[in-house]
Amino acid sequence: MLCIPLQTPAQTAWPSRPVKLVVGFPPGGAADLLARVVGDKLSAALGQSFVVENRPGADGVVGANAVAQADPDGTTLLVTSSSFVINPSVHKNLPFDVIRDFEPVSSIASVEAYILGVNPALPAKTVAELVALTRTPDSKISFGSPGIGNSIHLVTELFKSLTKTSMVHVPYRGAGQAITGLIAGDVQVMFLTPPSSIGYIDQGQIRALAYTGAKRFARFPNVLTMAESGVPGMEQMGSWTGLFVPAGTN
């Protein structure tokens, strides 16, 4: 669900010039896709340009830092994912404080759960078959993520812990690049958000093995939940995308 802030009479002068929507990830990921949808709707509603600016690096830290240092004049906004609040726990010496240096504006969207996807060349059509493959002595199976400490990285580590499997982590600079790596076979496994993966699954470029929700995903009713696949404990592992401004923005 998209949440677009409404203007009040005292705010009718905003925005008086183009607004940047800074995304701390490369094009193609959920935050980038949602920022473009929000930007288009705000442009149409307010009659001013809202331009997406991708500033990838360090799982969103580079983009967030650019917004933290921007003038608090309402023309530089941050569109980011739940990794924004995870980063302080996994990155030392962040150049900003997520509470002190930002003000939340709106939730843009939330993802109920993740899809466990594999490259179709991998001979695994169930979670059990995937687990068995990772346990073979010559296994070289790797998994992709948008970066170290990203929620997708963490949910994969939880999967590894619960299933006692071993896979090599290959961090990318964003979800779009990680999905490209999965489709190309550079990595074989990845947990995916539905918005960024449904099209690829429909086209057969990614095989969906399981869903981390408490119930099956309505879009893919034949894909089992993790619990149904024999891996309880991974229900409702979702994420969100939100809109923030620099602290002190009026």
Disulfide bonds with the S-S distance in Angstrom:
none
